[in-house]
């Protein structure tokens, strides 16, 4: 537990603009599906590659926070930086089609 600050750091490292966030995800090979908030969301998929805790469920339902749930136990939230929030909004509107998973993979 106690990974919210680590998550916030990883998200901040993605970039200072939505385009930088997209480029960082592309460099890492991270893709996702528009209008998703859990496992198919590109930000959640990125974080899943970094977290090393079993039974962690992630979501970005709130938009400005990532919620980390530890099995049936406690949960915590990490703030999502403004550039990442803007990236999610643009991605959901069809921006960054190169980061969308093909239908057969989603």
Residue pairs with C-beta under 8 A, 6 or more apart in sequence:
1 53
1 70
1 73
1 74
1 76
2 76
3 51
3 53
3 68
3 76
3 78
4 68
4 76
4 77
4 78
5 78
6 50
7 47
7 50
7 51
7 66
7 68
7 78
8 78
8 79
8 81
10 46
10 47
10 50
11 43
11 47
11 66
11 78
11 80
11 81
11 84
12 81
13 24
14 20
14 21
14 24
14 25
14 46
14 81
14 83
14 84
14 87
15 21
15 23
15 24
15 83
16 83
17 83
17 86
18 83
18 86
18 87
18 90
18 95
20 83
21 83
21 84
21 86
21 87
22 87
22 91
22 95
22 96
22 99
25 31
25 42
25 46
25 99
26 98
26 99
28 46
28 49
30 42
30 45
30 46
30 49
30 99
31 42
31 45
31 99
31 100
31 101
31 105
32 40
32 41
32 42
32 43
32 44
32 45
32 91
32 99
32 100
32 101
33 40
33 41
33 100
33 101
33 106
34 91
34 92
34 93
34 94
34 100
35 92
36 44
37 44
37 59
37 60
37 61
38 44
38 57
38 58
38 59
39 45
39 48
39 58
40 101
40 106
41 59
41 60
41 88
42 88
42 91
42 99
43 60
43 66
43 80
43 84
43 87
43 88
44 58
44 59
44 60
44 66
47 58
47 66
48 58
51 58
51 68
53 70
55 70
55 71
56 68
56 69
56 70
57 68
57 69
58 66
58 67
58 68
58 69
59 66
59 67
60 66
60 67
60 80
60 88
61 67
62 77
63 80
63 85
63 88
64 79
64 80
64 85
65 77
65 78
65 79
65 80
66 77
66 78
66 80
67 75
67 76
67 77
68 75
68 76
68 77
68 78
69 75
80 88
87 96
90 96
91 99
